Amino acid sequence: MSLTSPSAGTQHTFQGLRAEDTPPMSDTGCSAPNDVFGAADRAGDYVEEDAALIAPIQPRLRPETTGSTTERPAQIALPLTTDALKTSPGSGASASTMAAASDLASTSVLFASPTGLAVASHSTTPGKATAGFRGALARLGLPVGPGAAELGERRSKELRTTHETTVRQATWTRAVSVLVNNPKGGTGKTPTALLLGGVLAAIRGGSVAILEVSDDPGALNFRAEGNPLLGLGELVRDVDHVQTAGRLAGYTAPQTSFASVVGSTGRRDRLTGESVVAVSNVIDDFYSIRVMDSGNVPTSSAFRGAVSVSDVLVIPVMNAGDSVLEAIQLLEELRAEGGPSAELANRAIAIRLTDGRPENNAVRQEVERLLSQAGVSALHEIPYDSHIAERGQLTLSRLNPATRDAFVAAAASVVRSLQTAVSAAPTQNRKA
């Protein structure tokens, strides 16, 4: 198929490109934290400038609350990145943004704005070296500053701390929910739901439920830790009798991340939209965040029920044409419905995973262009991680540091979008 960019007026062809159909290239997803993060160094004499530039108006996201960091689309190669503040198309809303500066490419891969990139100004004095030979010289009293590796590690820690603070300190006036979906199978929906929910729970100290909402039993229980006796099928059966946290806990698989997983422990009846809503309402009485791992049929009753009780849409993609084109079709269908479904599409966040197969740079760039053109608010890059690629049970602590940092950055974007959703409808009642 061919897609035309309305802004450029030129035709870009994207005909079912897949990573395996293209010549191999060097690994692009495995960057160490000190290679991908950059921010101010709080280790010594931290100075934050008062002046923050005003962000150009973009569609689809609202201004963030005071004190939170924001991101805006930026090209991978740009030295400084922030999150986009967008509103729904045609709303005409304006916003200012303030974000942590980064002088290296972040694991949050964002899209470029045609009107330019606005960033906050953070200046620091590097202080003395503390590591390696330079640190030894500094301890002898010599005025030796940190080397590039130490500066990179400091900046990585600074940015990670900023994202963790965003996740930890966010509050809402009701329970909130995240729907993870891409109609294309094999794009990493289940790992994304487990690890994104795990990061949210680990940073916030729990109160996160990860729920399977696929029509038929999926892989959520298999990829999660533990072997629970009861699960989603039994919870659907008993949902009218679950009135305490202790009773609800019996249908979950507690994770070392402090998240609670509700998956299928065996065969069960096909899930309906009514069951999704009923189970979600019970979970929302006892958990503050619900992350939903969905199936591959966006027209099914279960998926429609999940959409009706969702605040933010997270779309996992691979560097392959089919996964991106089906995601774009989903966004178009949600926007065509209007109302809350359209708002869900307008707040969509994409997470790109790497499974280790050879990748083509032209495909990567086309994926970014298509997602940007489709109005996705942010794209987060997850580097290759052998623990995810093993396709077994996932444990948050076994991820590579760069992978954890990437999911933390994605979680911060999700939290900001959740704040947007609650601000738009603070008294929304989703009870059946």
Disulfide bonds with the S-S distance in Angstrom:
none
